[in-house]
Amino acid sequence: MISSSPVERTDFPQRTHFIEDLLETVGQTVKVAGWVSRRRDLGSVIFIDLRDRTGTLQLVFNRDLGTPEEMMQLADTLRNEFVIAVTGCLVERDKQTINPKIATGHIELVVKEVQLVNRAKNPPFYIQEGIEVDEQVRLKYRYLDLRRPEMQRTLRLRHQVFSAFREFLNQHDFLEIETPMLTRSTPEGARDYIVPSRLQHGEFYALPQSPQIFKQLLMVAGYERYYQIARCFRDEDLRADRQPEFTQLDIETSFLPTDDLLKMMEEMFAYVFAKVLGVNLTLPMKRLTYADAMRLYGSDKPDLRFSMAMVDVETFARESSLEPFHKALENGGIVTALVVPGCAAYSRKQLDELTQFVKDYGLSGLATVAWQSEGIKSSIQKFVTPEQLTRLMDTVQAKQGDLVLIAAGKEKTVRQAMGALRLKLGRDLSLIDEGAYCFLWVVDFPLFSYDEELGRYVAEHHPFTMPKREDLHLLENHPEHVRAQAYDLVLNGYELSSGSMRIYQRDLQERMFRALGFSEDEARKQFGFLLDAFEYGTPPHGGIAFGLDRLVMLMAGGKSLRDCIAFPKTASATDLMMDAPSPATPEQLATLGISLRTTVK
């Protein structure tokens, strides 16, 4: 069966096997279909690598073994990305020709019949493993980029991860329930994507930033265990680990205390990692309070694949005669140290580079102490005694060969700068175990954070988070000291999820709204339906949401969410392939009752 023109064939090519299923079919006649990924012409023999979504198989056209001349001629015309269907006998390769780099490297298909299904233009880049292509080009031709083996593997991994989560939750009596995509805009979050209503001119829906309120209402409705793999939308500036639309695993439970919920979530991740990656996670996962995470690592999402924790050295600072140390402490700031293993011999240039790094984060500089073979040397030796330096090295548990970096200033600035420096040094010194999966629960977050632009407190997570009961008396007069019954799951320095126990009593929710600066009318207008629902027997409940795009990125060993989503947006939230966003037509705008205001330059 030979066709040189795809137009001549209108029947649908039917295959008997995917390529990955051929390993146990040696000696059988099979039919496979896919894309030409490589062609090698040796004269009397033509080899073609055929690719489908499961793998690659070598096809053999051999004139000396009786391949008809017209079939050889057709094979000679095949080019990369042509779609073909072939029938042949699967045989073992000669030992000297085995390709150990692919799963089917020990077999090949001796072609008996070939059908050219469709031709292809020369693609703008090679469809092969590890090719370096400008990301703008990849996104413009995303349907070609998605053919690359690493993209195929990642999206298959994504499917397996989603399936494993569903399996676990279904086994634990959760119900998968969909919530609306068209809802109303709510305050206290990122910017919404809004959708104009055709039927109510001047009114707008919002695309959901999360199903938060709906899942709480499902708890009011008595469903007790809910989950959803939900699409969410946030109109915010993008980074490598953010997209304007993303997918999260959304979970809510009733009558399940915090410790029991976190234990179940740990078991869920252990199930997923074992099933998908064959990785056995260590349970229980480590926990740190928010305060301890910031004090030790300068971050609420610390990467614990390496140690290098910060150590506050207030006693050493007070004993010294260094004015910047004393000034920082007098103004309510801190003095903290970071031990860098094996770097006592750093040059002046290297130390200057580290100093400049922290200056970019707002610090005035770094003090350095190096325990070299000839003794302890320091940039502040004029202001401290040798005995004080010795006690410092004991306090921070440094050893000979180590470098100690000391910073002083406002606590927030110092923590942030030294936390960033810790990560930089961890990468530069190859201290990070790239093959490890280090999970951490960060708990007891502040309930509020102060927004300088708004001039008021805003919810650290969202306004439905339950305060810790022992801090409730501080809610009105000292909101900065109120802790939340909130918890984040961190993986390798990335925030993977955020969750909390929820407020479920109307009076407490109203107190929360007042603490956030809502008037009674504003609270009623925005959340009256939720407040009303709380009067009809609301159970205690809590939940969590996991960023699945980010999780797949980490499981796949990637660096960007765009490599883990089938059709992502660019950093400017545009779709280069679809050319979106795009202008609406005058007819569309008229139907929606919208007129555009033009800017006169």
C-alpha positions in Angstrom: 0.0 0.0 0.0 1.8 3.1 -1.2 0.6 6.7 -1.7 2.8 9.7 -2.6 0.0 12.2 -2.1 -2.0 12.6 1.0 -4.9 13.9 -1.0 -5.3 10.5 -2.7 -6.0 8.8 0.7 -9.1 9.7 2.6 -9.4 6.6 4.8 -8.3 7.0 8.4 -5.0 5.2 9.1 -5.6 2.7 11.9 -2.6 1.5 14.0 -2.4 -1.6 16.1 0.1 -0.3 18.7 1.6 2.8 20.3 5.4 2.6 20.1 5.8 2.1 23.8 3.7 -1.1 23.6 6.0 -2.8 21.0 8.6 -4.2 23.4 6.9 -7.5 23.7 5.8 -7.9 20.1 9.1 -8.9 18.4 8.4 -11.2 15.4 4.9 -9.9 14.9 3.5 -7.8 12.1 2.3 -4.4 13.5 1.0 -1.1 12.2 2.2 2.2 13.8 1.7 5.8 12.9 3.3 9.1 13.8 5.8 11.8 12.7 9.1 11.4 10.9 11.7 12.8 13.3 14.9 11.7 11.4 15.9 10.2 8.1 19.2 8.6 7.2 19.9 7.5 3.6 22.7 4.9 3.1 21.8 4.2 -0.5 20.3 0.7 -0.5 19.0 1.2 3.0 17.0 4.1 4.4 16.4 4.5 8.1 13.6 6.6 9.4 12.9 7.4 13.1 9.2 7.4 13.7 7.9 9.3 16.7 4.5 9.1 18.4 3.5 10.5 21.8 4.9 7.4 23.6 8.4 7.1 22.0 10.5 6.6 18.9 11.0 3.6 16.7 13.5 3.0 13.9 11.9 2.0 10.5 14.0 0.1 7.9 13.5 0.4 4.1 16.1 -2.1 2.6 16.3 -2.6 -1.1 18.6 -5.6 -0.7 16.0 -7.3 1.5 13.3 -6.9 -1.2 11.7 -3.5 -0.4 9.9 -2.6 -3.6 11.6 0.2 -5.6 8.4 2.5 -5.5 8.5 2.2 -1.7 12.2 3.1 -1.6 11.3 6.1 -3.8 8.6 7.2 -1.4 10.9 6.7 1.6 13.4 9.0 -0.2 10.8 11.8 -0.3 9.9 11.6 3.4 11.1 14.6 5.5 10.9 15.6 9.1 7.4 16.0 10.5 5.7 14.2 7.7 2.9 12.1 9.1 3.0 8.5 8.0 1.4 5.1 8.8 3.5 2.0 8.3 3.0 -1.8 8.5 5.9 -4.1 9.0 7.6 -6.9 11.0 9.2 -6.0 14.3 12.7 -7.6 14.7 15.6 -7.5 17.1 18.4 -5.2 16.0 21.9 -6.5 15.4 23.9 -6.1 18.7 26.3 -3.5 17.2 23.4 -1.3 16.2 21.5 -1.2 19.5 20.7 2.3 20.7 20.7 2.3 24.5 19.4 5.9 24.7 15.8 5.0 23.9 13.5 2.3 25.2 13.0 0.8 21.8 16.7 0.9 20.9 17.0 -2.9 20.6 14.2 -3.3 18.0 13.3 -2.0 14.6 10.5 -2.3 12.1 11.2 -3.8 8.7 8.6 -1.9 6.6 6.2 -3.8 4.3 3.6 -1.1 3.6 3.7 2.7 4.0 1.1 5.4 3.8 1.9 9.1 3.5 -0.9 10.7 5.6 0.2 14.3 5.4 3.1 16.4 4.4 4.7 19.2 6.6 6.6 22.4 5.9 10.1 22.7 7.3 9.4 23.6 11.0 11.0 26.9 12.4 13.1 24.7 14.8 14.1 21.1 15.1 11.7 18.9 17.0 14.2 17.1 19.2 15.5 16.8 22.7 17.3 19.7 24.4 17.1 22.1 21.5 17.9 25.7 22.3 15.1 27.9 20.8 14.1 31.4 21.6 11.1 31.2 23.9 9.1 33.7 21.8 9.4 31.4 18.8 8.5 28.3 20.9 5.3 30.0 22.1 4.3 31.3 18.6 4.6 27.7 17.3 3.5 26.0 20.5 1.8 23.1 18.7 5.3 22.3 17.3 7.0 22.9 20.6 4.6 20.5 22.3 5.9 17.7 20.0 9.4 17.8 21.6 10.1 14.8 23.8 10.6 16.8 27.0 7.3 18.6 26.6 5.6 15.3 25.9 7.1 13.8 29.1 6.1 16.8 31.2 2.5 16.9 30.1 2.2 13.1 30.6 3.7 13.7 34.1 1.1 16.4 34.7 -1.7 14.0 33.7 -0.3 11.3 36.1 0.0 13.7 39.0 -3.6 14.9 38.5 -4.9 11.3 38.3 -3.0 10.3 41.4 -4.4 13.2 43.4 -7.9 12.3 42.3 -7.4 8.6 43.2 -6.3 9.5 46.8 -9.0 12.0 47.4 -11.7 9.7 46.0 -10.4 6.9 48.3 -10.8 9.3 51.2 -14.5 10.1 50.5 -14.0 13.5 48.9 -16.5 14.7 46.3 -15.3 16.5 43.2 -17.6 19.5 42.8 -17.3 22.3 40.2 -17.8 25.9 41.2 -18.7 28.9 38.9 -16.2 30.5 36.6 -18.3 33.7 36.3 -18.7 35.2 39.7 -18.4 38.7 41.4 -15.3 40.7 42.2 -14.2 40.8 45.8 -11.6 42.9 47.5 -8.4 42.0 49.4 -6.7 40.0 46.6 -4.9 40.5 43.4 -6.5 42.3 40.5 -9.5 40.5 38.9 -10.1 39.7 35.3 -13.5 41.1 34.6 -16.1 40.0 32.1 -18.8 42.4 30.9 -22.4 41.3 31.0 -24.4 41.5 27.8 -27.8 41.4 29.6 -27.0 43.9 32.3 -25.1 46.7 30.7 -22.5 48.3 33.0 -22.4 45.2 35.2 -19.4 42.8 35.3 -18.5 39.3 36.3 -15.1 38.4 37.6 -13.1 35.3 36.8 -12.3 33.5 40.1 -9.0 34.0 41.8 -9.9 30.9 43.7 -13.1 29.0 44.6 -12.6 30.2 48.3 -16.1 31.4 49.1 -17.9 28.7 47.1 -16.1 25.9 48.9 -16.9 27.4 52.3 -20.5 27.6 51.2 -20.3 23.9 50.2 -19.3 23.2 53.8 -22.3 25.2 55.0 -24.3 22.9 52.6 -23.0 19.8 54.4 -20.7 18.2 51.9 -17.9 18.0 54.4 -15.1 16.8 52.0 -14.8 18.7 48.7 -12.1 18.9 46.1 -11.7 20.4 42.7 -9.0 20.8 40.1 -9.8 24.4 39.5 -8.8 27.0 37.0 -8.0 30.3 38.6 -7.2 33.8 37.3 -5.2 36.7 38.6 -4.3 39.9 36.7 -0.9 40.5 38.2 2.7 40.9 37.1 4.2 37.7 36.0 7.4 35.8 37.0 8.9 32.5 36.0 6.7 30.7 38.5 3.4 32.7 37.9 0.8 32.8 35.1 -2.4 34.8 34.7 -4.4 31.6 34.6 -3.3 28.6 36.6 -4.6 25.3 38.0 -4.9 24.5 41.7 -6.0 21.5 43.7 -8.7 23.0 45.9 -9.7 21.2 49.1 -12.1 21.9 51.9 -13.1 19.8 54.9 -15.5 20.0 57.9 -14.9 18.7 61.4 -11.3 18.0 60.7 -8.8 19.7 63.0 -5.6 21.3 61.7 -3.3 18.5 62.7 -5.5 15.8 61.1 -5.9 17.8 57.9 -2.1 18.3 57.6 -1.5 14.6 58.3 -3.9 13.7 55.5 -2.3 16.1 53.1 1.1 14.6 53.9 -0.2 11.1 53.2 -1.7 12.4 49.9 1.7 13.8 48.7 3.4 10.6 49.8 0.9 8.6 47.7 1.4 10.9 44.6 5.2 10.9 44.8 5.4 7.1 45.3 3.0 6.4 42.4 4.3 8.9 39.9 8.0 9.2 40.6 8.7 6.1 42.8 9.9 8.5 45.5 9.2 7.7 49.1 8.7 10.8 51.2 9.7 11.0 54.9 6.6 11.6 57.1 5.7 13.5 59.1 7.0 16.6 57.3 8.9 19.2 59.2 7.1 22.2 60.6 8.4 25.7 61.4 6.5 28.7 62.7 6.5 31.7 60.5 8.5 33.6 63.2 11.2 30.8 63.2 11.3 30.6 59.5 12.0 34.3 59.2 14.5 34.3 62.0 16.5 31.3 60.8 16.2 31.7 57.0 14.9 35.2 56.3 12.0 33.7 54.3 8.5 32.3 54.8 9.3 29.7 52.1 12.9 28.6 53.0 14.8 26.0 50.9 15.9 23.4 53.4 17.8 21.2 51.0 20.9 22.8 52.7 21.4 24.2 56.2 23.2 27.5 56.7 20.7 29.1 59.2 21.1 32.6 60.5 22.1 33.1 64.1 21.3 36.3 65.9 24.4 37.7 67.8 23.0 40.4 69.9 25.4 39.7 72.8 28.5 39.9 70.6 27.1 43.1 69.0 26.6 44.8 72.4 30.1 43.7 73.6 31.7 45.2 70.6 32.5 48.9 70.2 31.1 49.1 66.7 28.6 51.9 66.4 26.5 50.5 63.6 25.8 47.4 65.7 24.7 49.5 68.7 22.7 51.9 66.6 20.7 49.0 65.0 19.9 47.5 68.4 18.9 50.8 69.9 16.5 51.4 67.1 14.8 48.0 67.6 16.8 46.3 64.8 18.9 43.1 64.9 22.4 41.9 64.3 22.6 38.5 62.7 25.3 36.2 61.3 25.5 33.6 58.5 28.2 30.9 58.5 29.6 30.1 55.1 31.4 26.7 55.2 34.9 26.4 53.8 35.1 30.0 52.5 37.6 31.6 55.0 40.0 32.2 52.1 37.6 34.4 50.1 39.4 37.2 48.4 38.7 40.9 48.9 37.0 40.9 45.5 34.7 38.1 46.4 33.8 39.7 49.8 33.1 43.0 48.0 30.7 41.2 45.6 28.8 39.7 48.6 28.7 43.2 50.2 27.3 44.7 47.0 24.7 41.9 46.8 23.2 42.8 50.2 23.5 46.5 49.5 21.0 45.9 46.7 18.6 44.7 49.3 19.0 47.9 51.5 21.8 46.9 53.9 24.7 49.3 54.4 27.3 46.5 54.3 28.7 43.3 55.9 31.1 42.6 58.6 33.3 39.5 57.9 35.1 37.1 60.2 37.3 34.4 58.7 38.7 31.5 60.6 41.9 30.9 58.7 44.8 28.5 59.4 46.8 31.2 61.0 43.9 32.4 63.2 40.7 34.4 63.2 40.8 37.5 60.9 38.0 40.1 60.8 37.1 43.3 59.0 36.0 44.7 62.4 39.1 43.6 64.5 39.6 47.2 65.7 36.2 47.1 67.5 36.4 43.6 69.1 38.8 41.6 71.2 40.2 38.3 70.2 38.3 36.7 73.0 35.1 38.2 71.7 35.8 36.8 68.2 36.5 33.4 69.7 33.2 33.4 71.6 31.4 34.5 68.4 32.7 31.6 66.5 31.5 29.3 69.3 28.1 31.0 69.3 27.5 30.5 65.6 29.2 27.0 65.6 31.8 27.9 63.0 34.9 25.8 62.5 38.3 26.4 61.0 38.0 27.3 57.3 34.6 28.9 57.7 33.6 32.5 56.9 31.1 34.4 59.0 29.1 37.2 57.5 27.4 39.7 59.9 24.6 42.2 59.1 22.9 44.9 61.2 19.9 47.0 60.6 16.1 47.0 60.6 14.8 43.4 61.1 12.8 43.1 58.0 15.6 44.4 55.8 18.3 42.3 57.4 16.2 39.1 57.3 15.3 39.6 53.6 18.9 40.5 52.6 20.5 37.7 54.5 17.9 35.2 53.4 18.6 36.1 49.7 22.4 35.9 50.4 21.9 32.5 51.9 20.2 31.2 48.7 22.8 32.8 46.5 25.6 31.1 48.4 23.8 27.8 48.5 23.6 27.9 44.7 27.1 29.3 44.1 28.8 26.7 46.5 26.7 23.8 45.1 25.3 23.1 48.6 21.8 22.3 47.3 20.9 18.7 46.8 19.2 19.1 43.4 17.7 15.6 43.5 16.0 16.0 46.9 12.4 16.9 47.7 12.3 18.8 51.0 8.8 19.6 52.2 8.1 22.0 55.1 5.0 23.3 56.7 5.2 26.9 57.8 2.5 27.6 60.4 1.2 30.4 62.7 1.4 33.2 60.1 0.5 36.8 61.1 -3.2 37.3 60.4 -2.5 40.8 59.0 0.2 42.7 57.2 0.4 46.4 57.0 0.0 47.9 53.5 2.0 51.2 53.3 0.2 52.4 50.1 -3.3 51.8 51.6 -2.3 53.0 55.0 -4.1 50.1 56.8 -3.8 46.4 57.6 -4.8 43.8 55.0 -5.3 40.1 55.4 -2.0 38.2 55.1 -3.9 35.3 53.4 -7.6 36.2 53.0 -10.3 37.8 55.3 -11.9 34.4 56.1 -8.9 33.0 58.0 -9.5 32.0 61.6 -7.3 33.9 64.2 -5.7 31.8 66.8 -8.1 31.7 69.7 -5.5 32.9 72.3 -4.9 36.0 70.2 -8.5 37.1 69.7 -8.3 39.7 72.4 -5.7 41.6 70.3 -7.9 41.8 67.2 -9.2 45.3 67.6 -6.3 47.1 69.3 -3.1 45.2 68.3 -3.9 43.5 65.0 -0.2 43.3 64.2 0.3 40.7 67.0 -2.6 38.4 66.0 -1.5 35.0 64.5 -3.6 33.1 62.1 -4.6 29.4 62.1 -2.9 29.3 58.7 -0.4 27.0 57.1 1.7 27.0 53.9 3.4 23.9 52.4 6.8 24.7 51.0 8.8 22.5 48.6 12.4 23.3 47.8 12.0 27.0 48.5 8.7 27.4 46.6 5.4 28.1 48.2 3.3 25.1 47.0 0.1 25.7 48.9 -1.7 28.0 51.3 -4.5 27.1 53.6 -6.2 27.8 56.9 -8.9 27.1 59.3 -11.9 29.3 58.4 -14.0 31.7 60.4 -17.5 30.1 60.7 -19.3 32.4 63.1 -21.0 35.5 61.9 -20.0 37.8 64.8 -16.3 36.8 64.4 -16.4 37.3 60.7 -17.9 40.8 61.2 -15.1 41.6 63.7 -12.6 40.5 61.1 -14.1 42.8 58.4 -14.1 45.7 60.9 -10.4 45.1 61.6 -9.7 45.3 57.9 -11.4 48.7 57.6 -14.8 47.6 56.2 -17.8 49.5 57.2 -20.9 47.6 58.0 -22.5 48.6 54.7 -19.4 47.6 52.8 -19.2 44.2 54.5 -22.9 43.7 53.8 -22.6 44.7 50.1 -19.6 42.5 49.5 -20.2 39.4 51.7 -23.8 39.6 52.9 -24.6 36.2 51.4 -21.8 34.6 53.4 -22.7 36.3 56.6 -26.3 35.2 56.2 -25.1 31.6 55.5 -23.2 31.6 58.8 -26.6 31.9 60.6 -27.8 28.5 59.3 -25.7 26.0 61.1 -22.1 26.3 59.8 -19.7 23.6 60.8 -16.1 24.3 61.7 -14.1 23.9 58.5 -10.8 24.5 56.9 -8.9 23.8 53.7 -6.0 24.3 51.5 -5.1 24.9 47.8 -2.1 23.5 46.0 -0.5 25.1 42.9 -0.4 22.2 40.5 1.5 24.0 37.7 4.3 24.8 40.2 4.2 21.2 41.6 4.6 19.7 38.2 7.4 22.1 37.4 9.3 20.9 40.5 8.6 17.2 39.9 9.8 17.6 36.3 13.0 19.5 37.3 11.9 22.6 35.4 12.6 26.2 36.0 9.5 27.9 34.4 5.8 27.2 34.7 5.6 27.8 30.9 7.3 24.5 30.4 4.6 22.7 32.4 1.4 24.2 30.8 0.2 23.2 27.4 -0.6 26.8 26.2 0.9 29.4 28.6 1.2 33.1 28.3 4.3 35.3 28.0 5.6 37.5 30.8 3.3 40.3 29.4 0.3 37.9 29.6 0.0 37.5 25.9 -0.7 34.4 23.8 1.7 34.7 20.8 0.1 31.7 19.0 -3.5 33.0 19.2 -2.5 36.7 19.2 -4.5 37.3 22.3 -5.6 39.6 23.8 -7.1 41.2 20.7 -9.4 44.2 20.1 -13.2 43.6 20.2 -15.1 44.6 17.1 -17.4 47.6 17.2 -20.4 45.3 17.0 -19.2 43.3 20.1 -18.7 46.5 22.1 -22.1 47.8 21.1 -23.8 44.6 22.2 -22.1 44.9 25.6 -22.9 48.6 25.9 -19.3 49.5 26.0 -17.5 52.4 24.4 -13.7 52.8 24.4 -12.1 56.1 25.5 -9.1 57.0 23.3 -6.1 58.8 24.6 -5.2 61.9 22.8 -1.4 62.3 22.5 
